Amino acid sequence: MNKLFYLLLFLLTLNFGCAEFEDQEVKAVPVGSPPDQELFDYVTTETEDGAKKWVLTSDKLQKFADSDDVQLFELKMEFFDNDELTSTITSRRGKANLASGKLFAWNEVVVISEDGRKLETEELHYDDESGLIVNDVFDRFTRGFDVMTGYGMEATPELDYFELKDQVKAFVISEDDQKESVE
């Protein structure tokens, strides 16, 4: 009987203790400092000798005072040669240093050249000075019916130069096989 009394007393205390907190306002605790600037539908263009080199667009850009980098959301970077579109990089997230022309893109990164070559990966770096995209993660490169996979790569944004570094596997279909599979 004594145990039952203490159990009931405990349950009543617990119930009244919880009721005390139901009417109190819960305040959110900020996880990090808010951005100093936030821009929507952001677009910037890099030119060389008056011709478009690349255009970077982002649904949202965040700039923090303690960093030279900007945070990008839903980004697209289009590359040009003689004002003709040659390739496009898209990703869900990115970080860029607009002064140096360096970009780090991650989360569903896709590079597509105008002639149909395609790179799918989870992250890549673009360096404006070298003109190359690179990474050390898993990559899937598709050209027509041919597929190459591997880890780590170096390429031009147009994917006309493309090199996989490690654990490379290739699935190549000859032109005869393509004709047979199409028919």
Secondary structure, DSSP 8 states (H G I E B T S, - for coil): -HHHHHHHHHHHHHHHHHHHHHTS------SS---SEEEEEEEEEEEETTEEEEEEEEEEEEE-TT-S-EEEEEEEEEEEETTEEEEEEEEEEEEEETTTTEEEEEEEEEEEETTS-EEEEEEEEEETTTTEEEEEEEEEEEETTEEEEEEEEEE-TTSSSEEEEEEEEEE---HHHHHHHH-
